[in-house]
Amino acid sequence: MRPGPEAGAPPALPVPPAPPPAPAAYRTAPHPAMPGGIRRRVYLLMATGIAVPLVIMGATGIHWARTLDERVVAGRMSAAAMAATHFDGVLTEDLEVLQRLASGVAQTMGNADLEEERRVVADTYHQFRHREGVYLLDAERNVLAEAPGGPRSAAPADDLTVVDEVLRTGLPRLSGAEQGARGRVVHELVPVRSWQNQIIGIAGGTFDPSRRGFDRVLQHLRRGESGFAELIDAGGTIIASTVPARVGRRTECRAHLGELVKDKRAQAARCDGCHGDWGVKAAAPAELMVFAPLAAAPWGVVVRQRTAEALPTEGDVPWWLVAAGLAAHLGIAAAFAWGAARSVTRPIGVLTGEAERIAGGELDWSIPDLGTDEVGRLGRSLDRMRLALRRLLDDVARVNAELEQRVEERTHALNEAYAQLAARDEARAQLLRKLISAQEDERKRIARELHDETSQSLAVLAMGLEAAQDAMRGGKAPRLEEVKAVAVRTLEDVHRIILDLRPSVLDDLGLLSAIRWYAERQLGTRGMSVRCEFGELDRRLPPEMETALFRICQEAMSNIARHAQATAVLVEVALEDDVFRIDIEDDGRGFDAEAVARREGRRSWGLMGIRERAEILGGSATVESAPGKGTRVEVRIPVPRATTEPGPAAAGADADAEGRGT
């Protein structure tokens, strides 16, 4: 290992070396130089200066072209979305009429008399326009009423899955184009609910898509000779189209479009050579397809057009023309570069020699005047740099001296921090001795109570039992009431000692109940108004952590009972963002917290114990107080999400808390 500096000593700072004497070659008059690399660099820079703007202009043109394409596609998407919104509005109005039908028959549905249901169905049928029929089904898919009647029923077939979906989910649904007794129709279904919110039937209607005017709306989306628009269902069947021959067929890319319909996801994409001949001009090798889903039905709007016709930037770019222009510009750049090199390289050679002289450490000679052009200004700037460099060396020496002084001051501050750390370690040692002493005092107190009270009570109890035994032998009635009273008092003393050692409520009911119990027992019995505000705990903390937290609250409330002379106490406990928060505030006489922290001989062992427990658990504890303004103790302890076996830190906190007692 490399040897380091001694502890407390400031690090050594580098001292700039003295500039070496200038070489003899630099003491003569400077001579012009013509570095051969300057010409090549000038040629390259001039050519680059002309070529780069051309490349930027080309990239900008390509970006503009792509932006134009994106705007065209966005316009198509917006138009398709507006058409889908229009279709949603039309279909939603139908579902609202059917919903009113369902509400009208919900009270009477299930009765033997179906006259009211038939009347409501007939009225609803007359409200619809362009409807093939309206019907009412029960939960078993039986037809209860329909309009108009006749041999060709408007009710759906038994294998129509959308009926089962409405009965299962209780949501309105529309089917795709289905072949029924009245031709190709679309079913609109609304659940009928009883007053108990149970699905007892379905109110439905059918319509022929060709009679709803969907194709007239789609005509507004058609663009160009090869463009057309269609309305499809989730199975890829074409419900309406601007090309009448395609209605009722299965559209191309039906699997992908079916997924878009189910996912309610809009998309714009190119289709390259994946379609067959469907009898329309759109069956080209490359197409632009825009899809917009409907919200009220499992349908979607598809707009298609040949890519060459839809996108204005589609086509080949004459790259040979761009290459020829670039070559011509490079040739002009080379000519200009040759002339520039002739006028620049000679004075640059002079500046190169002077710069090498300054780099060698010779700062006493000035640079000759090279004219008033850019190179001359560069020479004067280099001469000013020479003078500034001389001043900089003087400033570096001064800054080194100041830096050494600052390092010395920082070392002094670090030594003071070490002293404070040593004082804190000494305080911890004193706290440990105080802890051991408190343990011994607690054991003596328990032994004294057991000897003075419990053992005496047990002796009295034994004498009472002996007297009762003698009375029973003599045929007299024993005085068991006194014996019972002594036993009860002895049991209460034992319970009190057990509670002083560790309250059972902490193990039985948890941390919050134990804190509330101790606050009422320690503060409420002294006439203080105690208010406990606890947040909800979603889990039990580890036992050692609960014990340490209870001891923190116990120590804080014991200090209030002994010193605060308070009338009201607020105890707040909550678990927020995996941090256990304890705030205990009183309106007592308070104290000067800074003065207590600065005292050397007599320390506040209770407050120090609170801080030590919090630090052992990985948290912190702060005490805010002022004379006459009460005291506030804030404790923040991090709580891990997944509780594991108690670690050494938590176990140490538990042992520390058990040793300190109350």
Secondary structure, DSSP 8 states (H G I E B T S, - for coil): ------TT---------------GGGGS-------HHHHHHHHHHHHHHHHHHHHHHHHHHHHHHHHHHHHHHHHHHHHHHHHHHHHHHHHHHHHHHHHHHHHHHTTTTTSS--HHHHHHHHHHHHHSSS-SEEEEEETT--EEEEES-SSS--S--TT-HHHHHHHHH---EEEEEEEETTEEEEEEEEEEE-TTS-EEEEEEEEE-GGGTTHHHHHHTT--TTT-EEEEEETT-BEEEESSGGGTTSB-TTHHHHHHHHHHT--EEEEEES-----SSTT--SEEEEEEEE-SSSSEEEEEEEEHHHH-TT-S---HHHHHHHHHHHHHHHHHHHHHHHHHHHHHHHHHHHHHHHHHTT--SS------SSHHHHHHHHHHHHHHHHHHHHHHHHHHHHHHHHHHHHHHHHHHHHHHHHHHHHHHHHHHHHHHHHHHHHHHHHHHHHIIIIIHHHHHHHHHHHHHHHHHHHTT----HHHHHHHHHHHHHHHHHHHHHH--HHHHHT-HHHHHHHHHHHHTGGGT-EEEEEE---SS---HHHHHHHHHHHHHHHHHIIIII--SEEEEEEEEETTEEEEEEEE-S----HHHHHH-SSS--HHHHHHHHHHHHTT-EEEEEE-TTS-EEEEEEEE--SS--S--HHHHHHHHHHHHH--
